[in-house]
Every structure is written in C-alpha cells, then in structure tokens.
Amino acid sequence: MPVFLLSDDIIFPPPHLAEKDGLLAVGGDLSEKRILRAYAMGIFPWYTEGSPILWWSPDPRLVLFPDELKVSRSLRQCMKKGGFTITVNTAFEQVIRSCAVIRRKGQSGTWITGAMEDAYTRLHQSGYALSVEAWDGNNLVGGLYGILLGKVFFGESMFAQKSNASKAAFVTFVEQIREKGVSIIDCQMRTEHLLSLGAREIPRTAYLKILQKALP
C-alpha cells in the first residue's frame, strides 16, 4: 500500500489502506480539528523530532475494555495503603512534560516532540485532553494523559518515577470512567505494561466498529 501525503484539507485516507506496520499518511499539521478527526477515524500521530508528521492506524489494535481491567494483589494492596494520591487534571503540563523527558527502558528518545506537546496542551485547554496524576506528598511521581471523546479514552503516554505510580493512576482512572460509561480505552501499540493490566489486541475492523458506536 502507498503512504499518503496529506494536503491542507483535513482529510485522511481510509485506515484499511495503511501499511503492514500501521503507517497510513505523512504531512498535514497538528491542528485541533485534524487531530480530533484522526482519532474519530482510528488514526493517531506518532513521529520523532526532525521527522515529518506521521499518521498511524495499526492492525491489530491494543485496547482495554474497562470491565477487563486486571489489578494485581500487590498493586491493590499498595493502593489500599494510600501510597499515592491520585488526581485528574491538576497538572497537565507537568504530566506531558514528564512523559516527554523521562526515559523508558529500551527507548533512546521520545516521540513527544515540542510540537506534539504544544498541540495536546491546546487540546487540554479546549477540554479534550486530560491528565491523571499520582502524587507522593507534594511530588508528582507518575501519571498519564490522553483524549476523551464520547465513550472512548485514547491513551497517549504515561510515566513513573516511583514503582507502581503510573499503574495506580491508570487503575484509579479506569475505575472512575468505567462508572461513567466509557466503553473502551485505546492503548494504540502493544506493550507488556498494558497487557499486564488487561489490555488485549483486537482486529482494526472490530476497533473501528466500536468507535462508530462509542463516539458522539
């Protein structure tokens, strides 16, 4: 399949035309309208500094259905002991900055470029992007951020500076949004971290059908 070059028009090719690795298109911009349109079609931006903007729609897709959330006994005990204070939307810019700068095992750099950071901060200011924070006293030690549209949460990134901090933030948030009717969490790419919490891969066709029902 060819990789499509985007124009100034906010139009994407159908996701099923993506390359085997999920790459669908290149170019365009990170405007609020374009990013939201991409998510609604099962597409997301992911690229590194110095590269053009790349748009992806992988098959299969890693997702978590809130009812399938898995919490280990040790993590539940940690949460019951009150090891962390979990908040929502109290430090979005700190969370996305931490996700960008804190190195992860096996990664040499970050895909959260300055332009991505600015774009998602604007989405936060518009009410679409949100953050979840894990605090140890007054210290931010973990968290995550993503986009909430309709009954779908599109997870973008998480970080931890203390063991179980990001997991505690994630579990607390999933349990909260499950009660509010969120039906699916898009985890995008396969990671062992998310698989351990109950995420699983489903075909892109199934994911897109769920999106159609869950988005306003």
Backbone as a chain_set.jsonl record, in Angstrom:
{"seq": "MPVFLLSDDIIFPPPHLAEKDGLLAVGGDLSEKRILRAYAMGIFPWYTEGSPILWWSPDPRLVLFPDELKVSRSLRQCMKKGGFTITVNTAFEQVIRSCAVIRRKGQSGTWITGAMEDAYTRLHQSGYALSVEAWDGNNLVGGLYGILLGKVFFGESMFAQKSNASKAAFVTFVEQIREKGVSIIDCQMRTEHLLSLGAREIPRTAYLKILQKALP", "coords": {"N": [[0.842, -1.199, 0.0], [0.461, 2.322, -0.678], [1.983, 5.135, 1.056], [0.196, 7.843, 2.102], [0.279, 11.28, 1.157], [-0.597, 14.038, 2.949], [-2.748, 16.867, 2.429], [-3.549, 20.412, 2.804], [-6.205, 20.268, 3.355], [-8.472, 18.863, 5.705], [-8.467, 15.857, 5.612], [-8.361, 12.344, 5.648], [-7.024, 9.273, 4.356], [-8.792, 6.099, 4.063], [-8.481, 3.98, 6.937], [-7.896, 1.249, 6.461], [-6.133, 1.192, 4.391], [-3.609, 1.419, 5.316], [-0.053, 0.793, 5.73], [1.599, -2.384, 6.39], [2.852, -2.147, 8.867], [1.279, -0.27, 10.021], [1.534, 2.398, 9.31], [0.028, 5.119, 7.752], [-0.229, 7.741, 6.607], [1.491, 10.826, 5.755], [2.572, 14.09, 6.753], [0.571, 17.119, 6.729], [-0.847, 18.823, 9.578], [-0.822, 19.681, 13.123], [-3.256, 20.608, 14.045], [-6.106, 21.272, 16.12], [-8.574, 20.451, 15.016], [-7.757, 18.628, 13.023], [-6.427, 16.621, 14.496], [-8.491, 15.638, 16.157], [-10.229, 14.706, 14.223], [-8.677, 12.672, 13.17], [-8.498, 10.843, 15.364], [-11.166, 10.086, 15.555], [-11.38, 8.514, 13.341], [-9.828, 6.375, 13.914], [-7.095, 6.831, 13.809], [-3.814, 8.048, 14.585], [-1.265, 10.498, 15.489], [2.286, 10.003, 15.368], [5.584, 10.383, 15.736], [9.071, 11.332, 15.444], [11.362, 13.924, 16.582], [12.422, 16.125, 14.026], [11.454, 14.61, 11.997], [8.89, 14.371, 9.447], [5.354, 14.797, 10.152], [3.83, 11.817, 11.077], [1.194, 9.531, 10.481], [-0.795, 7.003, 11.92], [-2.42, 3.788, 11.858], [-2.652, 1.068, 13.33], [-2.857, -2.525, 12.895], [-3.14, -5.533, 14.419], [-5.057, -3.726, 16.981], [-4.225, -2.418, 20.123], [-6.234, -2.534, 22.922], [-8.151, -1.693, 25.852], [-10.814, -2.984, 27.546], [-12.825, -1.583, 29.954], [-14.152, -3.291, 31.823], [-12.509, -5.467, 31.824], [-10.261, -4.897, 33.211], [-7.28, -5.636, 34.939], [-5.981, -6.054, 38.131], [-3.232, -6.485, 40.043], [-2.598, -8.317, 43.083], [-0.586, -7.219, 44.681], [-0.453, -4.589, 43.717], [-3.029, -3.675, 44.308], [-2.936, -3.795, 47.079], [-0.985, -1.903, 47.573], [-2.343, 0.385, 46.716], [-4.466, 0.428, 48.508], [-3.176, 1.001, 50.855], [-2.766, 3.628, 50.608], [-0.612, 4.691, 49.237], [-0.286, 6.518, 47.185], [-1.598, 9.68, 46.13], [-4.215, 10.268, 43.99], [-5.07, 12.32, 41.31], [-7.031, 14.221, 38.921], [-6.49, 16.117, 36.077], [-4.997, 18.184, 37.307], [-2.411, 18.877, 36.838], [-1.616, 19.052, 34.073], [0.338, 20.024, 32.191], [2.724, 19.455, 33.512], [2.596, 16.676, 33.551], [2.596, 15.875, 30.792], [5.049, 16.933, 30.06], [6.756, 15.43, 31.677], [6.262, 12.884, 30.632], [7.479, 13.253, 28.207], [10.219, 13.709, 28.76], [11.245, 11.797, 30.545], [13.117, 8.935, 30.396], [12.499, 5.689, 29.02], [12.923, 2.186, 29.5], [14.691, 0.625, 26.933], [14.111, 2.565, 25.08], [15.458, 5.135, 23.099], [14.875, 7.758, 22.718], [12.294, 10.312, 22.5], [8.895, 10.405, 21.332], [7.283, 12.461, 21.799], [7.298, 15.323, 20.67], [8.239, 18.842, 20.68], [6.267, 20.197, 19.238], [4.144, 18.371, 19.382], [3.687, 18.375, 22.116], [2.822, 21.026, 22.495], [0.492, 20.945, 20.913], [-1.175, 19.074, 22.226], [-1.444, 20.285, 24.659], [-2.957, 22.483, 23.927], [-5.266, 21.103, 23.208], [-5.976, 20.178, 25.692], [-6.619, 22.591, 26.939], [-8.89, 23.143, 25.517], [-10.584, 21.282, 26.474], [-10.516, 18.629, 25.672], [-8.235, 16.963, 26.002], [-6.862, 15.264, 28.799], [-5.319, 14.806, 32.027], [-3.954, 12.456, 34.351], [-2.815, 12.22, 37.607], [-0.308, 10.965, 39.839], [0.597, 11.356, 43.099], [3.162, 11.689, 45.529], [3.05, 12.816, 48.463], [3.83, 16.125, 48.003], [5.029, 15.7, 45.633], [5.089, 14.979, 42.202], [4.898, 11.858, 40.96], [4.128, 10.085, 39.047], [1.969, 9.373, 36.209], [-0.438, 9.957, 33.557], [-1.671, 10.8, 30.246], [-4.243, 11.716, 27.88], [-6.85, 11.597, 25.355], [-10.275, 12.282, 25.671], [-13.165, 11.324, 24.196], [-16.561, 11.177, 23.643], [-17.528, 7.972, 24.493], [-15.013, 6.941, 24.608], [-11.663, 6.6, 25.614], [-8.632, 7.782, 24.599], [-5.621, 6.735, 25.129], [-2.441, 8.226, 25.541], [0.262, 8.531, 26.642], [2.324, 7.484, 29.428], [4.043, 7.883, 32.588], [6.452, 7.065, 35.131], [8.043, 7.699, 38.182], [8.328, 6.413, 40.431], [7.91, 3.176, 41.724], [5.001, 1.502, 40.652], [3.519, 3.845, 40.426], [2.45, 4.986, 37.993], [0.777, 2.893, 37.275], [-1.041, 2.846, 39.41], [-2.3, 5.308, 39.011], [-3.451, 4.863, 36.515], [-5.178, 2.624, 36.974], [-6.944, 3.671, 38.921], [-8.128, 5.73, 37.438], [-9.319, 4.296, 35.286], [-11.24, 2.818, 36.68], [-12.854, 4.898, 37.534], [-13.823, 6.074, 35.11], [-15.104, 3.92, 34.028], [-17.394, 3.691, 35.551], [-18.691, 5.867, 34.576], [-19.5, 5.154, 32.099], [-17.679, 4.871, 29.988], [-16.609, 2.944, 27.323], [-14.391, 1.798, 26.082], [-10.809, 1.769, 26.036], [-8.323, 3.106, 24.171], [-5.263, 1.83, 23.56], [-3.404, 1.869, 21.639], [-0.504, 0.878, 20.696], [1.082, -2.332, 21.209], [2.189, -3.137, 24.447], [3.982, -4.64, 27.122], [3.507, -3.695, 29.632], [0.885, -2.616, 29.556], [-0.525, -4.86, 28.74], [-0.327, -6.403, 31.02], [-2.166, -5.192, 32.606], [-4.57, -5.895, 31.609], [-5.136, -5.217, 28.989], [-5.745, -6.005, 25.508], [-5.197, -7.262, 22.168], [-7.117, -6.448, 19.302], [-8.741, -6.953, 16.105], [-8.345, -4.367, 13.626], [-10.672, -3.757, 12.18], [-12.709, -4.505, 13.957], [-12.181, -2.74, 16.021], [-12.719, -0.253, 14.787], [-15.478, -0.467, 14.343], [-16.393, -0.429, 16.97], [-15.614, 2.165, 17.652], [-17.36, 3.697, 16.033], [-19.809, 3.318, 17.286], [-19.321, 4.28, 19.824], [-18.51, 6.933, 19.735], [-19.665, 10.365, 19.739]], "CA": [[0.0, 0.0, 0.0], [1.229, 3.567, -0.648], [1.803, 6.04, 2.187], [-0.46, 9.009, 1.525], [0.748, 12.613, 1.514], [-1.755, 14.855, 3.294], [-2.791, 18.258, 1.961], [-4.064, 21.326, 3.825], [-7.563, 19.848, 3.688], [-8.48, 17.917, 6.826], [-8.986, 14.614, 5.052], [-7.467, 11.2, 5.771], [-7.425, 8.075, 3.606], [-9.372, 5.061, 4.931], [-7.46, 3.292, 7.729], [-7.521, -0.078, 5.969], [-5.096, 1.345, 3.385], [-2.319, 1.591, 5.986], [0.992, -0.195, 5.537], [1.546, -3.511, 7.312], [3.259, -1.691, 10.199], [0.291, 0.681, 10.517], [1.739, 3.751, 8.776], [-1.018, 5.443, 6.789], [-0.067, 9.014, 5.898], [2.547, 11.717, 6.205], [2.313, 15.504, 6.485], [-0.524, 17.777, 7.434], [-0.473, 19.64, 10.729], [-1.328, 19.193, 14.405], [-4.366, 21.452, 14.481], [-7.111, 20.59, 16.936], [-9.567, 19.829, 14.151], [-7.175, 17.477, 12.342], [-6.161, 15.556, 15.463], [-9.764, 15.042, 16.569], [-10.725, 13.959, 13.073], [-7.878, 11.453, 13.09], [-8.927, 9.9, 16.406], [-12.504, 9.584, 15.226], [-11.219, 7.535, 12.274], [-8.915, 5.32, 14.329], [-5.758, 7.23, 13.355], [-3.154, 8.926, 15.555], [0.075, 10.945, 15.073], [3.393, 9.42, 16.127], [6.806, 10.624, 14.98], [10.165, 11.852, 16.254], [11.853, 15.262, 16.219], [13.147, 16.157, 12.772], [10.709, 13.83, 11.008], [7.558, 14.91, 9.156], [4.301, 14.192, 10.963], [3.407, 10.514, 10.578], [-0.124, 9.153, 10.983], [-0.804, 5.555, 12.035], [-3.618, 3.037, 12.224], [-2.134, -0.301, 13.366], [-3.747, -3.687, 12.894], [-4.246, -5.298, 15.346], [-5.043, -2.538, 17.842], [-4.246, -2.739, 21.547], [-7.306, -1.826, 23.625], [-8.558, -2.214, 27.154], [-12.214, -2.82, 27.919], [-12.759, -1.325, 31.395], [-14.587, -4.444, 32.623], [-11.458, -6.48, 31.797], [-9.101, -4.381, 33.943], [-6.658, -6.566, 35.876], [-5.199, -5.38, 39.169], [-2.526, -7.494, 40.833], [-2.8, -8.216, 44.532], [0.397, -6.297, 45.25], [-0.838, -3.221, 43.361], [-4.224, -3.333, 45.081], [-2.508, -3.552, 48.46], [-0.294, -0.612, 47.558], [-3.352, 1.432, 46.595], [-5.252, 0.465, 49.75], [-2.351, 1.616, 51.899], [-2.706, 5.066, 50.372], [0.741, 5.059, 48.852], [-0.324, 7.646, 46.257], [-2.816, 10.477, 45.977], [-4.494, 10.334, 42.555], [-5.896, 13.455, 40.913], [-7.298, 14.342, 37.49], [-6.428, 17.459, 35.502], [-4.431, 19.212, 38.187], [-1.04, 19.224, 36.43], [-1.479, 18.503, 32.726], [1.604, 20.38, 31.547], [3.78, 18.7, 34.186], [2.493, 15.277, 33.152], [3.054, 15.675, 29.419], [6.495, 17.208, 30.043], [7.421, 14.264, 32.275], [6.176, 11.804, 29.651], [8.416, 13.549, 27.12], [11.642, 13.752, 29.124], [11.695, 10.64, 31.321], [13.483, 7.836, 29.506], [11.967, 4.371, 29.321], [13.822, 1.088, 29.149], [14.591, 0.204, 25.543], [13.842, 3.704, 24.204], [16.587, 6.059, 23.042], [14.387, 9.13, 22.619], [10.863, 10.492, 22.72], [8.071, 10.795, 20.189], [6.513, 13.65, 22.199], [8.08, 16.476, 20.231], [7.737, 20.116, 21.177], [5.017, 20.497, 18.539], [3.117, 17.496, 19.955], [3.411, 18.879, 23.463], [2.007, 22.232, 22.331], [-0.805, 20.585, 20.348], [-2.021, 18.413, 23.223], [-1.753, 21.283, 25.674], [-4.099, 23.234, 23.403], [-6.426, 20.217, 23.317], [-6.353, 20.2, 27.116], [-7.27, 23.879, 27.199], [-10.206, 23.078, 24.876], [-11.405, 20.319, 27.191], [-10.46, 17.284, 25.084], [-7.138, 16.186, 26.587], [-6.836, 15.311, 30.251], [-4.195, 14.122, 32.665], [-4.165, 11.798, 35.64], [-1.562, 12.392, 38.335], [-0.033, 10.218, 41.068], [1.435, 12.197, 43.948], [3.726, 11.224, 46.794], [3.118, 14.12, 49.125], [3.728, 17.208, 47.016], [5.849, 15.339, 44.481], [4.457, 14.248, 41.114], [5.757, 10.689, 40.757], [3.615, 9.261, 37.961], [0.751, 9.888, 35.606], [-0.724, 9.653, 32.157], [-2.554, 11.761, 29.597], [-4.886, 11.218, 26.67], [-8.002, 12.325, 24.828], [-11.566, 11.679, 25.981], [-14.225, 11.683, 23.253], [-17.697, 10.283, 23.786], [-17.294, 6.877, 25.428], [-13.691, 6.396, 24.303], [-10.473, 7.313, 26.088], [-7.479, 7.479, 23.758], [-4.433, 6.922, 25.943], [-1.282, 8.67, 24.775], [1.539, 8.175, 27.252], [2.358, 7.508, 30.886], [5.395, 7.88, 33.13], [6.544, 6.763, 36.557], [9.324, 7.915, 38.839], [8.286, 5.564, 41.616], [7.267, 1.912, 41.393], [3.537, 1.392, 40.686], [2.846, 5.143, 40.396], [1.617, 5.136, 36.794], [-0.259, 1.864, 37.322], [-2.067, 3.287, 40.353], [-3.044, 6.382, 38.35], [-4.231, 4.259, 35.439], [-6.256, 1.803, 37.544], [-7.927, 4.566, 39.545], [-8.842, 6.436, 36.375], [-10.166, 3.345, 34.569], [-12.392, 2.505, 37.539], [-13.726, 6.077, 37.548], [-14.515, 6.275, 33.838], [-15.981, 2.767, 33.818], [-18.666, 4.035, 36.182], [-19.312, 6.922, 33.767], [-19.955, 4.594, 30.842], [-16.665, 4.745, 28.939], [-16.676, 1.538, 26.914], [-13.127, 1.269, 25.571], [-9.618, 2.593, 26.143], [-7.41, 2.837, 23.065], [-3.874, 1.793, 24.024], [-2.619, 2.034, 20.417], [0.516, -0.127, 20.389], [1.284, -3.395, 22.192], [3.246, -3.045, 25.452], [3.799, -5.618, 28.192], [2.977, -2.933, 30.767], [-0.569, -2.528, 29.424], [-1.056, -6.224, 28.707], [-0.418, -6.875, 32.399], [-3.336, -4.553, 33.218], [-5.785, -6.422, 30.996], [-5.307, -4.814, 27.587], [-5.567, -7.078, 24.526], [-5.238, -6.828, 20.779], [-8.285, -6.818, 18.513], [-8.577, -6.513, 14.714], [-8.69, -2.963, 13.374], [-12.072, -3.671, 11.758], [-13.531, -4.549, 15.166], [-11.955, -1.483, 16.738], [-13.417, 0.833, 14.097], [-16.905, -0.631, 14.604], [-16.628, 0.036, 18.331], [-15.528, 3.632, 17.61], [-18.584, 4.249, 15.43], [-20.889, 3.264, 18.28], [-18.951, 4.946, 21.081], [-18.274, 8.371, 19.568], [-20.898, 11.141, 19.52]], "C": [[0.88, 1.252, 0.0], [1.005, 4.309, 0.663], [1.31, 7.355, 1.617], [0.152, 10.31, 2.038], [-0.468, 13.503, 1.736], [-1.616, 16.27, 2.741], [-3.257, 19.149, 3.105], [-5.5, 20.992, 4.217], [-7.512, 18.8, 4.796], [-9.197, 16.647, 6.388], [-7.929, 13.533, 5.232], [-7.942, 10.07, 4.865], [-8.032, 7.048, 4.569], [-8.284, 4.285, 5.661], [-7.009, 1.951, 7.158], [-6.449, -0.02, 4.875], [-3.701, 1.532, 3.998], [-1.34, 0.484, 5.602], [0.87, -1.31, 6.583], [1.914, -3.102, 8.735], [2.312, -0.654, 10.787], [0.439, 2.09, 9.985], [0.745, 4.016, 7.639], [-0.703, 6.676, 5.954], [1.056, 9.835, 6.515], [2.153, 13.151, 5.881], [1.149, 16.058, 7.26], [-0.011, 18.633, 8.574], [-1.05, 19.015, 11.993], [-2.415, 20.119, 14.936], [-5.363, 20.616, 15.271], [-8.097, 19.819, 16.065], [-9.018, 18.577, 13.478], [-6.937, 16.314, 13.315], [-7.455, 14.866, 15.884], [-10.381, 14.224, 15.44], [-9.984, 12.626, 12.947], [-8.344, 10.424, 14.12], [-10.274, 9.281, 16.073], [-12.459, 8.527, 14.133], [-10.282, 6.385, 12.658], [-7.48, 5.561, 13.926], [-5.131, 8.117, 14.437], [-1.776, 9.336, 15.042], [1.154, 10.348, 15.97], [4.656, 9.555, 15.297], [7.863, 11.201, 15.91], [10.609, 13.22, 15.745], [12.681, 15.183, 14.94], [12.481, 15.384, 11.658], [9.439, 14.583, 10.637], [6.534, 14.222, 10.047], [3.849, 12.886, 10.297], [2.103, 10.118, 11.252], [-0.299, 7.644, 10.868], [-2.198, 5.007, 12.336], [-3.243, 1.55, 12.224], [-3.231, -1.362, 13.381], [-2.91, -4.915, 13.249], [-4.024, -4.053, 16.204], [-5.093, -2.987, 19.299], [-5.301, -1.886, 22.237], [-7.5, -2.442, 25.0], [-10.043, -1.937, 27.335], [-12.245, -2.681, 29.435], [-13.176, -2.5, 32.274], [-13.534, -5.54, 32.686], [-10.183, -6.018, 32.507], [-8.596, -5.418, 34.95], [-5.787, -5.787, 36.856], [-4.543, -6.458, 40.025], [-2.767, -7.263, 42.321], [-1.842, -7.204, 45.149], [0.047, -4.843, 44.944], [-2.056, -2.789, 44.151], [-3.855, -3.044, 46.531], [-1.807, -2.21, 48.578], [-1.294, 0.534, 47.528], [-4.175, 1.558, 47.869], [-4.486, 1.131, 50.884], [-2.232, 3.125, 51.72], [-1.332, 5.544, 49.986], [0.796, 6.273, 47.949], [-1.653, 8.385, 46.373], [-3.027, 10.662, 44.484], [-5.439, 11.495, 42.27], [-6.079, 13.441, 39.394], [-7.251, 15.817, 37.105], [-5.935, 18.536, 36.458], [-3.037, 19.649, 37.743], [-0.763, 18.695, 35.026], [-0.108, 18.789, 32.123], [2.785, 19.672, 32.197], [3.784, 17.247, 33.726], [3.037, 15.078, 31.741], [4.55, 15.968, 29.29], [7.269, 16.017, 30.597], [7.393, 13.084, 31.325], [7.2, 12.001, 28.539], [9.87, 13.357, 27.527], [12.133, 12.528, 29.884], [11.915, 9.45, 30.4], [12.889, 6.52, 29.99], [12.952, 3.316, 28.85], [13.599, 0.681, 27.696], [14.299, 1.325, 24.576], [15.001, 4.692, 24.267], [16.146, 7.515, 22.998], [12.892, 9.196, 22.856], [10.157, 10.822, 21.416], [7.224, 12.022, 20.532], [7.371, 14.873, 21.895], [7.513, 17.757, 20.844], [6.405, 20.484, 20.549], [3.867, 19.635, 19.078], [2.704, 17.992, 21.341], [2.512, 20.107, 23.396], [0.594, 21.887, 21.862], [-1.723, 19.97, 21.408], [-2.318, 19.329, 24.404], [-2.931, 22.145, 25.224], [-5.384, 22.393, 23.486], [-6.904, 20.133, 24.767], [-7.105, 21.483, 27.444], [-8.664, 23.93, 26.585], [-11.114, 22.036, 25.523], [-11.378, 18.901, 26.646], [-9.385, 16.403, 25.72], [-7.164, 16.336, 28.104], [-5.641, 14.533, 30.784], [-4.661, 13.483, 33.966], [-2.818, 11.806, 36.351], [-1.493, 11.477, 39.557], [0.976, 11.027, 41.882], [1.944, 11.413, 45.151], [3.994, 12.481, 47.601], [2.898, 15.21, 48.104], [4.502, 16.906, 45.736], [5.05, 14.54, 43.452], [5.37, 13.081, 40.738], [5.252, 9.755, 39.653], [2.373, 9.876, 37.37], [0.61, 9.474, 34.162], [-1.582, 10.769, 31.578], [-3.144, 11.138, 28.342], [-6.075, 12.081, 26.311], [-9.277, 11.566, 25.191], [-12.611, 12.222, 25.019], [-15.364, 10.682, 23.398], [-17.427, 9.241, 24.849], [-15.958, 6.182, 25.172], [-12.614, 7.265, 24.954], [-9.297, 6.837, 25.257], [-6.216, 7.773, 24.575], [-3.231, 7.271, 25.097], [0.042, 8.232, 25.393], [1.403, 8.196, 28.769], [3.817, 7.491, 31.342], [5.334, 7.506, 34.603], [7.954, 7.052, 37.045], [9.404, 7.133, 40.144], [7.49, 4.321, 41.26], [5.765, 1.952, 41.64], [2.799, 2.722, 40.572], [1.937, 5.289, 39.183], [0.497, 4.099, 36.773], [-1.391, 2.268, 38.266], [-2.932, 4.385, 39.744], [-3.971, 5.801, 37.295], [-5.415, 3.474, 35.989], [-7.345, 2.678, 38.158], [-8.772, 5.257, 38.489], [-9.782, 5.502, 35.622], [-11.403, 3.012, 35.397], [-13.371, 3.673, 37.601], [-14.511, 6.204, 36.246], [-15.403, 5.09, 33.477], [-17.364, 3.053, 34.4], [-19.412, 5.102, 35.388], [-19.688, 6.443, 32.368], [-18.953, 4.536, 29.719], [-16.512, 3.27, 28.595], [-15.355, 0.949, 26.452], [-12.005, 2.278, 25.773], [-8.667, 2.169, 25.027], [-5.984, 2.935, 23.592], [-2.888, 1.849, 22.862], [-1.696, 0.859, 20.125], [0.694, -1.113, 21.546], [2.443, -3.076, 23.142], [2.942, -4.056, 26.548], [3.171, -4.958, 29.418], [1.444, -2.905, 30.723], [-1.219, -3.906, 29.335], [-1.237, -6.761, 30.121], [-1.63, -6.3, 33.13], [-4.654, -4.977, 32.553], [-6.029, -6.006, 29.563], [-5.115, -6.027, 26.678], [-5.7, -6.506, 23.123], [-6.514, -7.323, 20.109], [-8.059, -6.355, 17.075], [-9.0, -5.056, 14.535], [-10.154, -2.819, 12.965], [-13.003, -3.669, 12.964], [-13.402, -3.253, 15.958], [-12.729, -0.335, 16.106], [-14.929, 0.738, 14.299], [-17.276, -0.144, 15.994], [-16.595, 1.567, 18.369], [-16.81, 4.256, 17.101], [-19.719, 4.313, 16.431], [-20.595, 4.141, 19.5], [-18.736, 6.45, 20.958], [-19.579, 9.114, 19.301], [-21.109, 11.462, 18.061]], "O": [[1.944, 1.247, 0.619], [-0.029, 4.142, 1.309], [1.95, 7.924, 0.733], [0.498, 10.421, 3.214], [-1.274, 13.703, 0.827], [-0.511, 16.795, 2.604], [-3.352, 18.698, 4.246], [-5.961, 21.388, 5.288], [-6.618, 17.955, 4.821], [-10.351, 16.398, 6.737], [-6.744, 13.77, 4.998], [-9.142, 9.928, 4.632], [-7.801, 7.13, 5.775], [-7.258, 3.961, 5.062], [-5.859, 1.556, 7.35], [-5.916, -1.054, 4.474], [-2.731, 1.775, 3.28], [-1.739, -0.611, 5.204], [0.117, -1.179, 7.548], [1.364, -3.634, 9.7], [2.507, -0.203, 11.916], [-0.454, 2.912, 10.189], [0.641, 3.235, 6.693], [-0.886, 6.667, 4.737], [1.506, 9.577, 7.631], [1.491, 13.412, 4.876], [0.781, 15.541, 8.315], [1.122, 19.112, 8.543], [-1.682, 17.96, 11.947], [-2.483, 20.382, 16.137], [-5.444, 19.4, 15.101], [-8.415, 18.665, 16.352], [-9.722, 17.573, 13.37], [-7.215, 15.161, 12.988], [-7.506, 13.638, 15.958], [-10.982, 13.176, 15.678], [-10.584, 11.591, 12.656], [-8.56, 9.261, 13.78], [-10.49, 8.088, 16.288], [-13.387, 7.729, 14.003], [-9.977, 5.525, 11.832], [-6.722, 4.613, 13.72], [-5.839, 8.852, 15.125], [-1.174, 8.612, 14.249], [0.962, 10.205, 17.177], [4.785, 8.906, 14.259], [7.56, 11.526, 17.058], [10.279, 13.622, 14.629], [13.526, 14.301, 14.783], [12.888, 15.483, 10.5], [8.948, 15.372, 11.446], [6.819, 13.177, 10.632], [3.529, 12.859, 9.109], [1.924, 10.341, 12.449], [0.014, 7.065, 9.829], [-3.028, 5.659, 12.97], [-3.484, 0.85, 11.241], [-4.358, -1.125, 13.815], [-2.049, -5.31, 12.462], [-2.968, -3.422, 16.164], [-5.906, -3.835, 19.666], [-5.268, -0.659, 22.148], [-7.069, -3.564, 25.268], [-10.477, -0.786, 27.282], [-11.75, -3.559, 30.141], [-12.619, -2.689, 33.355], [-13.642, -6.45, 33.507], [-9.145, -6.673, 32.412], [-9.372, -5.998, 35.708], [-4.963, -4.964, 36.456], [-5.234, -7.255, 40.661], [-3.095, -6.157, 42.752], [-2.223, -6.428, 46.025], [0.221, -3.966, 45.79], [-2.117, -1.653, 44.619], [-4.415, -2.133, 47.141], [-2.001, -1.473, 49.545], [-1.123, 1.533, 48.226], [-4.542, 2.663, 48.268], [-5.081, 1.749, 51.766], [-1.67, 3.817, 52.568], [-0.918, 6.647, 50.345], [1.798, 6.989, 47.932], [-2.689, 7.792, 46.674], [-2.141, 11.151, 43.783], [-6.481, 11.633, 42.912], [-5.368, 12.735, 38.679], [-7.896, 16.655, 37.734], [-6.407, 19.672, 36.418], [-2.53, 20.669, 38.209], [0.212, 17.974, 34.813], [0.536, 17.881, 31.599], [3.747, 19.322, 31.513], [4.846, 16.655, 33.533], [3.864, 14.192, 31.522], [5.241, 15.325, 28.501], [8.309, 15.638, 30.058], [8.378, 12.354, 31.213], [7.727, 11.032, 27.994], [10.676, 12.888, 26.723], [13.331, 12.245, 29.87], [10.996, 9.015, 29.707], [12.787, 6.265, 31.19], [13.717, 3.537, 27.912], [12.47, 0.426, 27.277], [14.239, 1.091, 23.369], [15.469, 5.045, 25.35], [16.958, 8.414, 23.217], [12.292, 8.244, 23.356], [10.732, 11.434, 20.516], [6.531, 12.562, 19.671], [8.077, 15.384, 22.763], [6.44, 17.747, 21.448], [5.517, 21.013, 21.219], [2.743, 20.118, 19.214], [1.521, 18.019, 21.681], [1.549, 20.216, 24.154], [-0.384, 22.458, 22.345], [-2.905, 20.304, 21.479], [-3.336, 19.164, 25.077], [-3.795, 22.497, 26.027], [-6.455, 22.915, 23.796], [-8.103, 20.028, 25.026], [-8.113, 21.455, 28.149], [-9.528, 24.667, 27.063], [-12.284, 21.921, 25.159], [-12.139, 18.051, 27.107], [-9.616, 15.215, 25.947], [-7.455, 17.413, 28.624], [-5.042, 13.716, 30.086], [-5.631, 13.919, 34.586], [-1.799, 11.441, 35.765], [-2.5, 11.244, 40.226], [2.068, 11.34, 41.408], [1.234, 10.58, 45.713], [5.029, 13.128, 47.444], [1.881, 15.217, 47.411], [4.616, 17.762, 44.858], [4.412, 13.544, 43.792], [6.483, 13.289, 40.254], [5.889, 8.743, 39.361], [1.785, 10.79, 37.948], [1.433, 8.736, 33.62], [-2.149, 11.579, 32.312], [-2.617, 10.161, 27.808], [-6.285, 13.152, 26.881], [-9.345, 10.347, 25.035], [-12.911, 13.416, 25.016], [-15.152, 9.475, 23.288], [-17.127, 9.587, 25.992], [-15.788, 5.001, 25.473], [-12.645, 8.492, 24.861], [-8.996, 5.644, 25.211], [-5.799, 8.925, 24.692], [-3.022, 6.674, 24.041], [0.861, 7.616, 24.711], [0.505, 8.829, 29.324], [4.711, 7.129, 30.578], [4.286, 7.619, 35.241], [8.934, 6.69, 36.395], [10.404, 7.182, 40.86], [6.485, 4.416, 40.556], [5.311, 2.382, 42.7], [1.568, 2.738, 40.615], [0.776, 5.674, 39.324], [-0.606, 4.385, 36.309], [-2.564, 2.057, 37.958], [-4.148, 4.399, 39.932], [-5.132, 6.195, 37.19], [-6.54, 3.643, 35.517], [-8.533, 2.445, 37.935], [-9.991, 5.358, 38.629], [-10.924, 5.869, 35.345], [-12.505, 2.935, 34.853], [-14.58, 3.467, 37.707], [-15.723, 6.417, 36.268], [-16.352, 5.238, 32.706], [-18.381, 2.696, 33.805], [-20.63, 5.23, 35.513], [-20.143, 7.234, 31.542], [-19.316, 4.188, 28.596], [-16.308, 2.441, 29.482], [-15.202, -0.273, 26.428], [-12.221, 3.487, 25.692], [-8.26, 1.01, 24.954], [-5.549, 4.003, 24.022], [-1.675, 1.874, 23.074], [-2.066, -0.055, 19.388], [0.482, -0.769, 22.709], [3.55, -2.78, 22.693], [1.779, -4.301, 26.867], [2.402, -5.583, 30.148], [0.786, -3.145, 31.736], [-2.342, -4.095, 29.804], [-2.191, -7.491, 30.392], [-2.07, -6.844, 34.143], [-5.721, -4.471, 32.9], [-7.033, -6.403, 28.971], [-4.405, -6.968, 27.036], [-6.241, -5.419, 22.92], [-6.939, -8.46, 20.314], [-7.259, -5.448, 16.847], [-9.906, -4.577, 15.217], [-10.811, -1.856, 13.362], [-13.977, -2.916, 12.995], [-14.383, -2.737, 16.495], [-13.33, 0.471, 16.816], [-15.595, 1.767, 14.414], [-18.324, 0.47, 16.191], [-17.425, 2.197, 19.023], [-17.297, 5.234, 17.669], [-20.506, 5.26, 16.424], [-21.51, 4.677, 20.125], [-18.775, 7.167, 21.959], [-20.499, 8.556, 18.703], [-22.096, 12.107, 17.707]]}, "num_chains": 1, "name": "protein.A"}
